[in-house]
């Protein structure tokens, strides 16, 4: 069959033009009572929605909405993914978080997760989770060569790292098979708590790890403190990039090469119910890091991404809706190319999740991977004019934030001076104002609340260390308090 004989869809119709589409938009808006004549500019601007990063989401994208060439998966600038085959062969890493200080309960929850689809563990260690001394009991029945562990130990990262490595040694795991991340993130801890950053300690740990553990990472570039304070996507990207540069400086200053330092890093970002925003953010993050690595002399140094469903979007009232929010976020994280994804249980905003909530969280990922085959296509959003343009705009927004932080002396200085808090507070206030005005909605709280709802109760989760650092917000919280006051 020649190409002339092949079916050509819509070939009998004249090509549609933008002018025709604009005329139809004009007609619909007038019928809806919109003052089209009083608007100065293209009629479609009335359908555009503003972002908190200063650019607008348009109702229509075409080939005229140019964006830089995204390249190929597995090659710089890694916009389309960190690996040539994406996650097609194995799916992304299903990583579950554990923060219950009850050692027996955590051990049981860990085993239940690993027996039912989870492929790696994210353990909170220290004041906000299990004690470092309890790691041998928690991991007693875990095959650590098959299930990597990522730690989150705040200021206690050195003690937690030693305890975890000792468990590996006791189990006879060869150094070459030790994977995961020891979770040193002194700058993230500084952002949360306001306490000084132990960059020297993180550098010393990384230097020790490089000498023996070729597949183990030691440092996390955690952007969650900024997201959970109310940042925009661009601010989250810029703060993460500034943090990564600070860690590169610290690790190379301790004697590592740029390539060795880069291999010690893992990035952590929030995934939200803004599906396309999350996809674009993860793609932009890889592009930005590729540019930093290139300038620093390590082109091709990709670092894995860990996406975590957002805490700011969760609700305590009508928490069942959180299942829908996390499903959207997980889907977006997978499509956006995240290497590991954590779905927070729907009751995580209330307290320590129960077994049912944990099961739903891991099964959300199993359905997307095993039934929906979301990982079966490499960069499925690539080539979309909207996604490519949004990715480019977020990359520029993140780079501008990064440059401002660097001009202020780096991320530590920008945190100390209050610059980061000031910029994020402006975004947080703008979003709160839109919620107050009804321009944004939180289903089950600001719209369609169940006034007769019977609240869920859970054991309280240990308090995350805080103090003089960035606040942690849930946008539903003040509205939930108002509903409780009226009931």
C-alpha positions as CSV (number, residue, x, y, z in Angstrom):
1,X,0.0,0.0,0.0
2,X,1.4,3.4,-1.0
3,X,1.2,6.4,1.2
4,X,-1.4,7.9,-1.2
5,X,-3.7,4.9,-0.4
6,X,-3.5,5.2,3.3
7,X,-6.3,6.5,5.4
8,X,-6.0,10.2,6.1
9,X,-8.2,11.3,8.9
10,X,-10.2,14.5,8.2
11,X,-8.7,14.8,4.7
12,X,-12.0,15.8,3.2
13,X,-12.3,18.8,5.4
14,X,-10.7,22.2,5.1
15,X,-7.9,22.8,7.7
16,X,-9.2,24.7,10.8
17,X,-7.7,28.1,11.4
18,X,-7.0,30.0,14.6
19,X,-9.3,32.7,13.4
20,X,-12.2,30.2,13.2
21,X,-11.4,29.0,16.7
22,X,-11.3,32.6,18.1
23,X,-14.6,33.3,16.5
24,X,-16.1,30.3,18.2
25,X,-14.6,31.3,21.6
26,X,-16.0,34.8,21.1
27,X,-19.4,33.4,20.4
28,X,-19.5,31.1,23.5
29,X,-18.2,33.8,25.8
30,X,-20.8,36.3,24.7
31,X,-23.5,33.7,25.3
32,X,-22.1,33.2,28.8
33,X,-22.5,36.9,29.6
34,X,-18.7,37.7,29.4
35,X,-18.0,41.3,28.5
36,X,-15.9,40.5,25.4
37,X,-16.1,44.1,23.9
38,X,-14.6,45.5,27.1
39,X,-11.6,43.3,26.8
40,X,-8.4,44.7,25.3
41,X,-6.5,41.9,23.6
42,X,-7.1,38.5,22.0
43,X,-10.3,37.0,23.1
44,X,-8.7,33.7,24.3
45,X,-6.9,35.7,27.0
46,X,-10.2,35.7,28.8
47,X,-9.7,31.9,29.2
48,X,-6.1,32.0,30.3
49,X,-5.2,31.2,33.9
50,X,-2.4,32.8,35.8
51,X,0.3,30.8,37.6
52,X,2.2,31.8,40.7
53,X,5.4,32.0,38.6
54,X,4.3,35.0,36.5
55,X,3.2,33.3,33.3
56,X,-0.2,32.2,32.1
57,X,-1.6,28.9,31.1
58,X,-3.3,29.4,27.7
59,X,-6.4,27.6,26.5
60,X,-4.8,26.6,23.2
61,X,-1.2,25.7,22.3
62,X,0.0,25.2,18.7
63,X,3.2,24.7,16.8
64,X,3.8,28.4,17.1
65,X,4.4,28.0,20.9
66,X,8.1,27.3,20.5
67,X,10.2,25.5,23.1
68,X,13.8,24.3,23.0
69,X,14.4,20.9,21.6
70,X,13.9,18.5,24.5
71,X,16.4,16.0,23.1
72,X,16.3,12.3,23.6
73,X,15.5,10.2,26.7
74,X,18.7,9.3,28.6
75,X,20.8,12.1,27.0
76,X,21.5,15.7,28.1
77,X,19.6,17.8,28.9
78,X,17.5,14.8,30.2
79,X,14.3,16.7,29.9
80,X,12.7,13.5,28.5
81,X,14.0,11.2,31.2
82,X,17.2,10.2,32.9
83,X,17.4,6.8,31.2
84,X,17.1,5.8,27.5
85,X,14.4,3.2,28.2
86,X,12.7,5.3,30.9
87,X,11.0,3.0,33.4
88,X,9.5,0.7,30.8
89,X,11.4,-2.4,31.8
90,X,10.9,-2.3,35.6
91,X,8.5,0.6,36.4
92,X,9.4,3.3,38.8
93,X,10.6,2.6,42.3
94,X,7.6,2.3,44.6
95,X,8.9,3.9,47.8
96,X,6.8,3.9,51.0
97,X,7.5,6.2,54.0
98,X,7.5,4.9,57.6
99,X,7.6,7.3,60.6
100,X,5.9,5.3,63.4
101,X,8.2,5.2,66.5
102,X,6.7,1.9,67.6
103,X,9.3,-0.6,66.4
104,X,7.0,-3.6,66.2
105,X,4.4,-1.7,64.3
106,X,6.9,-0.3,61.9
107,X,8.5,-3.8,61.3
108,X,5.0,-5.2,60.5
109,X,4.1,-2.3,58.2
110,X,7.5,-2.6,56.4
111,X,7.0,-6.3,55.7
112,X,3.4,-5.8,54.6
113,X,4.5,-3.1,52.2
114,X,7.3,-5.2,50.7
115,X,5.1,-8.2,50.4
116,X,2.5,-6.2,48.4
117,X,4.3,-4.2,45.8
118,X,6.6,-1.7,47.5
119,X,10.2,-1.9,46.2
120,X,12.1,0.4,48.5
121,X,11.7,2.0,52.0
122,X,11.9,5.6,53.2
123,X,12.5,5.5,57.0
124,X,12.2,8.5,59.3
125,X,14.9,8.1,62.0
126,X,15.4,10.1,65.1
127,X,13.0,12.3,67.1
128,X,10.4,12.2,64.4
129,X,10.5,8.4,63.8
130,X,12.3,5.3,65.0
131,X,15.5,5.4,66.9
132,X,18.8,4.6,65.0
133,X,19.3,1.8,67.5
134,X,16.0,0.3,66.4
135,X,17.0,-0.2,62.8
136,X,18.3,-3.8,63.3
137,X,14.9,-4.8,64.7
138,X,12.9,-2.8,62.0
139,X,14.9,-4.4,59.2
140,X,15.4,-7.8,60.7
141,X,13.4,-9.6,58.0
142,X,14.2,-7.4,55.1
143,X,16.5,-8.5,52.2
144,X,18.4,-5.2,51.9
145,X,20.1,-6.2,48.7
146,X,16.5,-6.3,47.1
147,X,14.8,-3.5,49.0
148,X,17.0,-0.3,49.2
149,X,16.5,2.0,52.2
150,X,16.5,5.8,52.1
151,X,16.9,7.6,55.5
152,X,15.4,10.8,56.7
153,X,17.1,11.6,60.0
154,X,17.4,15.4,60.1
155,X,20.4,16.4,62.2
156,X,21.0,12.8,63.2
157,X,22.0,11.7,59.7
158,X,25.5,10.5,60.7
159,X,24.3,8.3,63.5
160,X,21.5,6.9,61.4
161,X,23.9,6.2,58.5
162,X,26.3,4.3,60.7
163,X,23.4,2.3,62.1
164,X,22.0,1.4,58.7
165,X,25.4,0.4,57.3
166,X,26.0,-1.7,60.4
167,X,22.8,-3.6,59.6
168,X,24.0,-4.2,56.0
169,X,27.3,-5.5,57.4
170,X,25.5,-7.8,59.9
171,X,23.4,-9.2,57.0
172,X,26.5,-9.8,54.9
173,X,25.4,-7.5,52.1
174,X,28.3,-6.9,49.8
175,X,29.3,-3.2,49.5
176,X,28.6,-3.2,45.8
177,X,25.0,-4.3,46.4
178,X,24.2,-1.6,49.0
179,X,21.8,0.9,47.4
180,X,19.5,3.6,48.6
181,X,20.4,7.0,50.2
182,X,21.7,7.8,53.7
183,X,19.6,11.0,53.6
184,X,22.1,13.7,54.7
185,X,20.3,17.0,54.0
186,X,21.6,19.7,56.4
187,X,20.3,22.5,54.3
188,X,16.8,21.0,54.2
189,X,17.0,20.6,57.9
190,X,18.1,24.3,58.2
191,X,15.1,25.3,56.1
192,X,12.7,23.4,58.3
193,X,14.2,24.3,61.7
194,X,16.4,27.3,61.4
195,X,19.4,25.5,62.9
196,X,22.9,25.8,61.4
197,X,23.7,23.5,58.5
198,X,26.3,20.7,59.1
199,X,27.7,20.8,55.6
200,X,31.1,19.5,56.8
201,X,29.4,16.5,58.3
202,X,27.5,15.7,55.1
203,X,30.7,16.1,53.1
204,X,32.6,13.8,55.4
205,X,29.9,11.2,55.1
206,X,29.9,11.4,51.3
207,X,33.6,11.1,51.2
208,X,33.5,8.0,53.3
209,X,30.7,6.4,51.2
210,X,32.5,7.0,47.9
211,X,35.5,5.0,49.0
212,X,33.5,1.8,49.5
213,X,29.9,1.9,48.3
214,X,29.7,2.5,44.6
215,X,25.9,2.3,44.3
216,X,24.9,4.1,47.5
217,X,24.1,7.8,47.7
218,X,24.5,9.9,50.8
219,X,22.9,13.3,50.2
220,X,19.3,14.3,49.4
221,X,18.4,17.6,47.8
222,X,15.0,17.9,49.4
223,X,12.7,20.6,48.0
224,X,9.7,19.6,50.2
225,X,10.5,22.2,52.9
226,X,9.9,24.9,50.3
227,X,6.9,23.3,48.8
228,X,5.4,22.7,52.2
229,X,5.9,26.4,53.1
230,X,3.7,27.3,50.1
231,X,6.2,27.9,47.3
232,X,5.4,28.0,43.6
233,X,6.7,25.4,41.3
234,X,9.4,27.7,40.1
235,X,10.5,28.6,43.6
236,X,10.7,24.9,44.5
237,X,12.9,24.3,41.5
238,X,15.1,27.3,42.2
239,X,15.6,26.5,45.9
240,X,16.4,22.8,44.9
241,X,18.9,24.0,42.3
242,X,20.6,26.4,44.8
243,X,20.8,23.6,47.3
244,X,22.4,21.2,44.8
245,X,25.1,23.7,44.0
246,X,25.8,24.3,47.7
247,X,26.3,20.5,48.1
248,X,28.5,20.3,45.1
249,X,30.7,23.0,46.6
250,X,30.8,21.3,49.9
251,X,31.6,17.8,48.5
252,X,34.2,19.0,46.0
253,X,35.7,21.1,48.8
254,X,36.2,17.9,50.8
255,X,38.2,16.3,47.9
256,X,35.6,14.7,45.7
257,X,35.6,15.2,42.0
258,X,32.5,16.9,40.5
259,X,31.4,13.6,39.0
260,X,31.8,11.8,42.4
261,X,29.9,14.6,44.2
262,X,27.1,14.6,41.6
263,X,26.7,10.8,42.0
264,X,26.0,11.3,45.7
265,X,22.9,13.5,45.2
266,X,19.3,12.5,44.8
267,X,16.5,15.1,44.3
268,X,13.1,15.1,46.0
269,X,10.2,17.1,44.7
270,X,6.5,17.4,45.5
271,X,3.9,15.9,43.2
272,X,0.4,17.6,43.3
273,X,-3.0,17.2,41.8
274,X,-2.0,19.8,39.2
275,X,-1.2,17.0,36.7
276,X,0.5,19.0,34.0
277,X,2.3,21.3,36.4
278,X,3.9,18.3,38.1
279,X,4.9,16.7,34.8
280,X,6.4,19.9,33.6
281,X,8.2,20.5,36.9
282,X,10.0,17.2,36.9
283,X,11.0,17.6,33.3
284,X,12.3,21.1,34.0
285,X,14.2,20.0,37.1
286,X,16.2,17.5,35.0
287,X,17.0,20.1,32.4
288,X,18.1,22.6,35.1
289,X,20.3,20.1,36.9
290,X,21.8,19.0,33.5
291,X,22.8,22.7,32.9
292,X,24.4,23.0,36.3
293,X,26.3,19.7,35.9
294,X,27.5,20.8,32.5
295,X,28.8,24.2,33.7
296,X,30.5,22.5,36.7
297,X,32.4,20.2,34.3
298,X,30.3,17.0,34.7
299,X,28.1,16.8,31.6
300,X,25.9,13.8,31.6
301,X,25.7,13.6,35.4
302,X,22.1,12.8,36.0
303,X,20.7,12.4,39.5
304,X,17.6,10.4,40.4
305,X,14.3,12.1,41.3
306,X,12.1,11.0,44.1
307,X,8.5,12.4,43.8
308,X,6.3,12.6,46.9
309,X,2.6,13.4,46.9
310,X,2.1,16.8,48.4
311,X,1.2,17.4,52.0
312,X,-0.1,20.9,51.4
313,X,-3.0,19.7,49.2
314,X,-4.3,17.1,51.7
315,X,-7.3,17.6,54.0
316,X,-8.4,16.3,57.3
317,X,-12.1,16.8,56.5
318,X,-13.5,14.4,53.9
319,X,-10.0,12.7,53.7
320,X,-11.3,10.1,51.2
321,X,-10.8,12.8,48.6
322,X,-7.1,12.6,49.2
323,X,-7.1,9.3,47.4
324,X,-8.1,11.1,44.2
325,X,-5.6,13.8,44.8
326,X,-2.7,11.4,45.3
327,X,-3.8,9.3,42.3
328,X,-3.5,12.3,40.1
329,X,-0.2,13.3,41.7
330,X,1.2,9.7,41.3
331,X,0.2,9.5,37.7
332,X,1.8,12.9,37.0
333,X,5.0,11.9,38.8
334,X,5.2,8.7,36.7
335,X,4.5,10.4,33.4
336,X,7.0,13.2,34.4
337,X,9.8,10.7,34.7
338,X,10.3,10.3,38.4
339,X,12.6,7.5,39.3
340,X,10.9,6.8,42.7
341,X,7.4,7.8,43.9
342,X,5.9,7.9,47.3
343,X,2.2,8.1,47.7
344,X,1.2,9.4,51.1
345,X,-1.8,7.6,52.6
346,X,-5.1,9.4,52.5
347,X,-5.1,9.8,56.3
348,X,-1.6,11.1,56.7
349,X,-2.8,14.6,57.5
350,X,-4.7,13.2,60.5
351,X,-2.0,11.1,62.1
352,X,-0.1,7.8,61.6
353,X,-1.8,6.0,58.7
354,X,-3.6,2.7,59.4
355,X,-3.2,-0.5,57.5
356,X,-6.1,0.2,55.2
357,X,-4.7,3.6,54.2
358,X,-1.2,2.2,53.6
359,X,-2.7,-0.5,51.4
360,X,-4.6,2.0,49.3
361,X,-1.5,4.1,48.9
362,X,0.7,1.2,47.6
363,X,-2.2,-0.2,45.5
364,X,-2.6,3.2,43.8
365,X,0.9,2.7,42.4
366,X,0.3,-0.9,41.6
367,X,-2.8,-0.1,39.5
368,X,-1.0,2.7,37.6
369,X,2.0,0.4,36.9
370,X,0.4,-3.0,36.5
371,X,-3.1,-2.3,35.2
372,X,-2.9,1.1,33.5
373,X,0.7,0.5,32.3
374,X,1.6,4.2,32.8
375,X,5.3,3.3,32.8
376,X,5.0,1.5,29.5
377,X,5.7,4.6,27.4
378,X,8.9,6.7,27.6
379,X,8.0,10.4,28.2
380,X,4.4,10.1,27.1
381,X,3.8,13.8,27.5
382,X,6.8,14.7,25.3
383,X,5.9,16.6,22.1
384,X,2.8,18.1,23.5
385,X,3.0,21.8,22.7
386,X,1.5,22.6,26.1
387,X,3.8,20.4,28.1
388,X,6.9,21.5,26.2
389,X,6.0,25.1,26.6
390,X,5.1,24.7,30.3
391,X,8.4,22.9,30.9
392,X,10.4,25.7,29.3
393,X,8.5,28.4,31.2
394,X,9.1,26.6,34.5
395,X,12.7,26.1,33.7
396,X,13.1,29.8,33.2
397,X,11.2,30.6,36.3
398,X,13.3,28.2,38.4
399,X,16.5,29.6,36.9
400,X,15.5,33.1,37.8
401,X,14.9,32.1,41.5
402,X,18.2,30.2,41.5
403,X,20.1,33.3,40.2
404,X,18.5,35.5,42.9
405,X,19.5,33.1,45.6
406,X,23.1,32.8,44.3
407,X,23.3,36.6,44.1
408,X,22.3,36.7,47.8
409,X,25.2,34.4,48.7
410,X,23.7,31.0,48.2
411,X,20.8,29.1,49.8
412,X,22.2,29.2,53.4
413,X,22.6,32.9,53.2
414,X,19.2,33.4,51.6
415,X,17.6,31.4,54.3
416,X,19.4,33.3,57.1
417,X,18.5,36.7,55.6
418,X,14.8,35.8,55.2
419,X,14.9,36.2,51.4
420,X,13.5,32.7,50.8
421,X,10.8,33.0,53.4
422,X,9.8,36.5,52.0
423,X,9.4,35.2,48.5
424,X,7.5,32.1,49.4
425,X,5.3,34.0,51.8
426,X,4.2,36.2,49.0
427,X,3.2,33.2,47.0
428,X,1.5,31.6,49.9
429,X,-0.5,34.7,50.7
430,X,-1.6,35.0,47.0
431,X,-2.9,31.4,47.0
432,X,-4.7,31.9,50.3
433,X,-6.4,35.0,48.9
434,X,-7.6,33.1,45.9
435,X,-9.0,30.4,48.1
436,X,-10.7,33.0,50.3
437,X,-12.2,34.6,47.2
438,X,-13.4,31.2,45.8
439,X,-11.2,31.4,42.8
440,X,-9.6,28.2,43.8
441,X,-11.4,25.3,45.5
442,X,-10.7,22.5,47.9
443,X,-13.3,19.9,47.4
444,X,-14.9,18.7,50.6
445,X,-13.8,21.8,52.5
446,X,-14.3,25.1,50.6
447,X,-16.8,23.5,48.2
448,X,-19.3,20.7,48.8
449,X,-18.4,20.2,52.5
450,X,-20.2,17.4,54.4
451,X,-21.5,19.3,57.4
452,X,-22.5,16.0,59.2
453,X,-19.1,14.4,58.6
454,X,-17.9,12.1,61.3
455,X,-14.1,12.7,61.7
456,X,-11.5,10.0,61.5
457,X,-9.2,9.5,64.4
458,X,-5.6,8.3,64.2
459,X,-2.6,8.0,66.5
460,X,-0.6,11.2,66.3
461,X,2.5,11.2,64.2
462,X,5.7,12.4,66.0
463,X,6.2,16.1,65.4
464,X,8.6,17.0,62.7
465,X,11.4,19.2,64.0
466,X,10.7,22.8,63.5
467,X,11.3,26.2,65.1
468,X,12.9,29.1,63.4
469,X,12.6,27.7,59.9
470,X,10.0,27.8,57.2
471,X,6.4,27.1,58.2
472,X,4.5,24.0,57.1
473,X,1.1,24.7,55.7
474,X,-1.9,22.8,54.6
475,X,-4.1,25.1,52.6
476,X,-7.3,23.5,53.9
477,X,-6.4,24.0,57.5
478,X,-8.0,27.4,58.2
479,X,-11.1,26.5,56.3
480,X,-11.4,23.2,58.2
481,X,-11.1,25.2,61.5
482,X,-13.9,27.5,60.4
483,X,-16.1,24.5,59.5
484,X,-15.4,22.9,62.9
485,X,-16.3,26.2,64.7
486,X,-19.7,26.3,63.0
487,X,-20.6,22.7,63.6
